[in-house]
Amino acid sequence: MQRIGVFVCHCGTNIAGTVDVKAVAAALRNEPGVVVAEDYQYMCSQAGQDLIKKAIRENNLNGVVICSCSPRMHEATFRKTAASAGLNPYMVEIANIREQCSWVHKDMPTGTEKAIILGKAAVAVAHVLVFGGRRRKFQHILLPLVNHRDLAAVCTGIHFVSLRKVCKINDLHLFTPVPFSNIFHGDTTPALG
């Protein structure tokens, strides 16, 4: 059964200045699978993180949606918070209502409406993470992926420092030597293939 928690951040007046965060939390509380929806002044603060941990434990949540600022800024914070409460950190979805709602809309009704839409979309993603498709069977083992195919190096000259770097890269099997004459003719395809 889906047990999703939604947490809406005020971010001081950054979000609360143009988004009615209480209305967002109330609207998302009615979404299917949402068992708890709360708002707090600063979700990224220790008190906000403790609120999330407490809700995960008390409500046995298996998915979390955070409506706050950019994931680039606090995604790692919220994933660590979820992990410390016993939830897989990859079951956390973030709706960026600061940059995408609060900072681009001047009037509260428009910002609030858009924040609710983004929150509903994040809840829908949480449904997929928790119980959708093939991931359901493997939710307990979701791990970060590293794609080594995107990593490559091209060495165009021999220098003591660059040679040491090439040796380290070659240990990872990511190095493809390109003949020096090919570089002058603009042909680096052997390194990219």
C-alpha positions, 0 to 999 in steps of 0.5 A: 500500500502506498504511504506517501508523506508530503512536506511543504517548505515556506523557505522563509518568505522566499516561497511563502511570499507568493505561494500559500504553502498551507493551501498547497499542503491541504490540497496535496493531503487529498491526493491518493496514497498521501497519508501525511502532508505538513508545512514547515518554515525551513524543511532543510533545517535540523528541526525540519529534517527531524519532522520528516524523520518522525513522520517517516517512522510514525506513519511507516512512509514508503515514499516522500515528496518535498515541495521546496527549493531546487533539488540541486541545493538540498536533494542530498540533504533530504535523501540523507534524512530519509535514509537516516529514518530507514527509508530508501533515499531514492524514494524521495521526490522533490518539487521545486516550488521556489524557482518554478513558482515563487520566483516567477509569479508575483501574485499568490493565486497563480503561484499557489495553483502552479505549486499544487500542480507541481506537488501533484506531479511529484506525488504521481512520481512517488507512486511510480517509485513506490509501486510502479512497473518493475521498480516495485520488486526492486525498491529496496535495492535502488542504488546510484548508477555510474555509467563508465561509457560516458567517461573517456580521455584523449592524450595528444602529447607526451609529458611527464604529468599527462603520462601519469594521468594516462596511466591512471585512466588506463587502469580504469580501461577508459583510455583510447590512444589516438595517433598524434597525426590524426589529431592534426587532421581533426580525426578523433573518432577512435577515442570516441567510438 
